[in-house]
Amino acid sequence: MRVRRIHKQIIIDSAMSGFSKPRQLLGFASCFALSYLTAAVGSIASVQARTFYADLTQPSWAPPGWLFGPVWTLLYLMMAVSAWLVWRRNGVSTARPGLGLFVIQLVINALWSWLFFAWHLGALAFVDILILLALILLTMFYFWPHSRLAVYLLIPYFCWVCFAAFLNFSVWQLNPGLLG
């Protein structure tokens, strides 16, 4: 039932868009590419993440390392669809602040992997993730007038980053020698 409502909302949003189908597809491809470029930049920093993560002292509630890849893959897809819905509804000129914040939060998102996994800077990674949370909330605030569905698609991302912030802080505190 919920899937039908979401599908119906996308169809309604599509009908309201002034963009042709090819332009909408190009817009979606751009949002998709931008989101997954962020994933790629983060994954370059995470080449040794599996080994490094396994060597860290973890809190008892930490998820297994294999879970992060599938979760992030889904979240990046939802983020891409969210940005696309906002772009498609009003274009870049009208939604510029929200889409600008979306791009900035992607940069901060990718930076976290470098801070934590490549450079082993737990404190700076934690500051980064707090900034990321604020940027996600601001993005949601600016997306709201353009597409509520876009905001709903960002809620799981916000929740996962909240969880990741707690995990980042805990792992950093448990491993001061490795995450100085």
C-alpha positions as CSV (number, residue, x, y, z in Angstrom):
1,M,0.0,0.0,0.0
2,R,2.8,2.5,1.0
3,V,4.7,1.6,-2.2
4,R,1.6,2.5,-4.3
5,R,1.3,5.9,-2.5
6,I,5.0,6.7,-3.2
7,H,4.7,5.6,-6.8
8,K,1.6,7.7,-7.2
9,Q,3.4,10.7,-5.6
10,I,6.2,10.3,-8.1
11,I,3.8,10.2,-11.0
12,I,2.0,13.3,-9.7
13,D,5.4,15.1,-9.3
14,S,6.3,14.0,-12.8
15,A,3.1,15.4,-14.2
16,M,3.8,18.7,-12.5
17,S,7.3,19.0,-13.8
18,G,7.8,21.2,-16.8
19,F,10.8,19.1,-18.0
20,S,10.6,16.7,-20.9
21,K,11.1,13.0,-20.2
22,P,14.7,13.0,-21.7
23,R,15.6,16.0,-19.5
24,Q,14.1,14.3,-16.4
25,L,16.2,11.2,-17.2
26,L,19.3,13.3,-17.6
27,G,18.5,15.0,-14.3
28,F,18.0,11.7,-12.5
29,A,21.3,10.4,-14.1
30,S,23.1,13.5,-12.8
31,C,21.7,13.2,-9.3
32,F,22.5,9.4,-9.3
33,A,26.1,10.1,-10.6
34,L,26.7,12.8,-8.0
35,S,25.5,10.6,-5.1
36,Y,27.5,7.6,-6.2
37,L,30.6,9.8,-7.0
38,T,30.4,10.7,-3.3
39,A,30.3,7.0,-2.5
40,A,33.3,6.3,-4.8
41,V,35.4,9.1,-3.2
42,G,34.6,7.8,0.3
43,S,35.3,4.2,-0.8
44,I,38.8,5.2,-2.0
45,A,39.6,6.3,1.5
46,S,38.0,3.1,2.8
47,V,40.2,0.6,0.9
48,Q,41.7,-0.7,4.2
49,A,38.5,-0.1,6.2
50,R,37.6,-3.7,6.7
51,T,40.9,-4.6,8.3
52,F,41.1,-1.3,10.2
53,Y,37.5,-1.5,11.5
54,A,38.1,-5.1,12.6
55,D,41.2,-4.1,14.6
56,L,39.3,-1.4,16.5
57,T,37.7,-2.0,19.9
58,Q,34.0,-1.8,19.2
59,P,31.0,-1.2,21.5
60,S,28.8,-4.2,22.0
61,W,26.1,-2.7,19.8
62,A,28.3,-2.0,16.8
63,P,27.0,-3.6,13.6
64,P,29.2,-6.1,11.6
65,G,31.4,-4.4,9.0
66,W,29.7,-6.1,6.1
67,L,26.4,-4.2,6.8
68,F,27.8,-0.8,5.9
69,G,28.1,-1.4,2.2
70,P,24.5,-2.5,1.5
71,V,23.1,0.2,3.8
72,W,25.1,3.0,2.2
73,T,24.2,1.7,-1.3
74,L,20.5,2.0,-0.5
75,L,20.9,5.4,1.2
76,Y,22.8,6.9,-1.7
77,L,20.1,5.8,-4.1
78,M,17.4,7.4,-1.8
79,M,19.5,10.6,-1.6
80,A,19.7,10.7,-5.4
81,V,16.0,10.3,-5.8
82,S,15.4,12.9,-3.2
83,A,17.5,15.5,-5.0
84,W,16.0,14.6,-8.3
85,L,12.5,15.1,-7.0
86,V,13.4,18.6,-5.8
87,W,15.2,19.5,-9.0
88,R,12.4,18.0,-11.2
89,R,9.7,20.0,-9.4
90,N,11.2,23.4,-9.7
91,G,14.6,23.3,-11.4
92,V,17.9,24.5,-10.0
93,S,17.1,28.2,-10.0
94,T,14.1,27.9,-7.6
95,A,15.6,25.1,-5.4
96,R,19.2,26.4,-5.5
97,P,19.6,26.7,-1.6
98,G,18.4,23.2,-0.9
99,L,20.3,21.6,-3.8
100,G,23.4,23.6,-2.9
101,L,23.1,22.3,0.7
102,F,22.6,18.8,-0.7
103,V,25.9,19.0,-2.6
104,I,27.8,20.4,0.4
105,Q,26.5,17.6,2.6
106,L,27.7,15.1,0.0
107,V,31.2,16.6,0.2
108,I,31.1,16.5,4.0
109,N,29.9,12.9,3.8
110,A,32.8,11.8,1.6
111,L,35.3,13.7,3.8
112,W,34.2,11.6,6.8
113,S,35.7,8.4,5.3
114,W,39.0,10.1,4.7
115,L,39.1,11.5,8.3
116,F,38.2,8.3,10.0
117,F,39.5,5.5,7.8
118,A,42.4,7.0,5.8
119,W,43.8,9.6,8.3
120,H,42.6,7.9,11.6
121,L,41.4,11.2,13.0
122,G,38.5,10.2,15.3
123,A,37.9,13.6,16.8
124,L,37.8,15.4,13.5
125,A,35.6,12.6,12.0
126,F,33.2,13.1,14.9
127,V,33.1,16.9,14.3
128,D,32.6,16.2,10.6
129,I,29.6,13.9,11.3
130,L,28.0,16.5,13.6
131,I,28.3,19.1,10.8
132,L,26.9,16.5,8.4
133,L,23.8,16.0,10.6
134,A,23.2,19.7,10.7
135,L,23.5,19.9,6.9
136,I,21.2,17.0,6.4
137,L,18.6,18.7,8.6
138,L,19.0,22.0,6.7
139,T,18.7,20.2,3.4
140,M,15.5,18.6,4.6
141,F,14.2,22.0,5.7
142,Y,14.9,23.5,2.2
143,F,13.5,20.5,0.4
144,W,10.2,20.5,2.3
145,P,8.4,23.2,0.3
146,H,9.5,21.5,-3.0
147,S,8.8,17.9,-2.3
148,R,7.7,16.2,1.0
149,L,8.6,12.8,-0.5
150,A,12.1,14.1,-1.0
151,V,12.3,14.8,2.7
152,Y,10.8,11.5,3.6
153,L,13.5,9.8,1.5
154,L,16.2,11.6,3.5
155,I,14.9,10.4,6.9
156,P,16.6,7.0,6.9
157,Y,19.8,8.7,5.9
158,F,19.5,11.1,8.8
159,C,18.7,8.3,11.2
160,W,21.7,6.2,10.0
161,V,24.1,9.2,10.3
162,C,22.8,9.7,13.9
163,F,23.6,6.1,14.6
164,A,27.0,6.5,12.9
165,A,27.7,9.6,15.0
166,F,27.2,7.6,18.2
167,L,29.3,4.8,16.8
168,N,32.0,7.2,15.7
169,F,32.2,8.8,19.1
170,S,32.2,5.4,20.9
171,V,34.9,3.9,18.7
172,W,37.0,7.0,19.0
173,Q,36.7,6.9,22.8
174,L,37.5,3.2,22.9
175,N,40.6,3.6,20.6
176,P,42.4,6.8,21.5
177,G,45.8,5.3,20.4
178,L,44.5,4.4,16.9
179,L,42.1,7.3,16.4
180,G,44.2,10.1,18.0
